[in-house]
Amino acid sequence: MDQSIRVLLADDHPTVRVGLRVLLERAPDIDVVAEAEDGQEALALVEELAPDVGVLDCELPDIEGPQVAAEIERLCPSVQVLALSAHDDERYVRGMLDAG
């Protein structure tokens, strides 16, 4: 039995979330199960849904992406985090790598 990859999108820009959803759902084995506009919402959804993958903006309005990634690792280590950023600031890269 084939099982789809369950994805959570977390980005504070609705247009980015919509674009990612449309792109990802073109793949028959990917299912976007939820969207979050901030870190708190993303963490609540991770706890509730335990997705396979979290696509996470590095700069969310309430909690920085690296902190959210570290908390996801603590709450639900099976979730793989894919970081997104429009910034080339090394602190985001280093922060996300340090988060696991």
N, C-alpha and C positions, 0 to 999 in steps of 0.2 A: 504494500500500500504506500503510495507516494504521499508525502506530507509537505505542506508548503512552509516556507520560511516566514515566520511571523515578525513583522517589523513595526517598531514604534518610531514616529517622527517627532523630533523636538526642535522647534525653531520659532522665534518670536515673529517672524514675517509670514503671514498667511499665504502670500504668493509663492514663497519658497516651498512651504509645505504642500500646496496644491501641485506645484510643478514636480516635486519629488514623488508624490503619490501617483500622479499620472505616469511618470516615467517608470517607476518600480512596478506598478501593477500591469504593465505591458508584459512582464515576465510571468508565465503561467504558474511558476512555483513560488511566487512572492505574494504575500497578503499583508497589506498595511492594516494593522489591527487598531491603531489609535494614533492620535496627534496631540501634542502638547505645545503650549505657547510659552511656557516658562519651566524653570527647573523643578519647582515644587510639584507642578502637575505631572511632569515627566516621572519623577520619583514615585508619586502615588500610582501612576499607571503601570510602572515597572512592577511594583509590589502586587498590584491587582491582577495583571495579565501575564507576567513573566514572559515577555516576548523573546524571540531568539536573537534579535538584533535591535539595537537602539541607534538611530541615526541622529546625532546630537550636534546642535550648533555650539560652537566654542564660546559664544558670547550671548548668554541669555540674560533677560532683564533683572532677574532676582538673584540668581546664583550663577557664578561663573561655570562654564562647561567642565573644566577640570574637576571642580568640586562635585558636580553632578555625576561625572563619570566615576569618581572615587566612591561615591555613595552607592551608585548602581553596583559596583564591584562588591561592596560590603553586603548590600541587601540581597542581591541575586547574581552571584558570580557566573552563572551560566549565560548571562546576557552578554553578547559581543557588542562592543561600542564602536561605531564608525563616526569619527569626528569630521565636522564640516566647518569651514571658516572662509570668509572673504578676506581675512587679514593674513599678512605674512609675518606677523609679530612672533618672534621665537618663544615668547613666554607661553603662548597658547599651545604651540607644538610641544614644548617641554612639559607643560602642565598636564596635557592629555597623556603623554607617554608615561609620566610619573604616576598618573592615576591608574595605570594598568592597561 
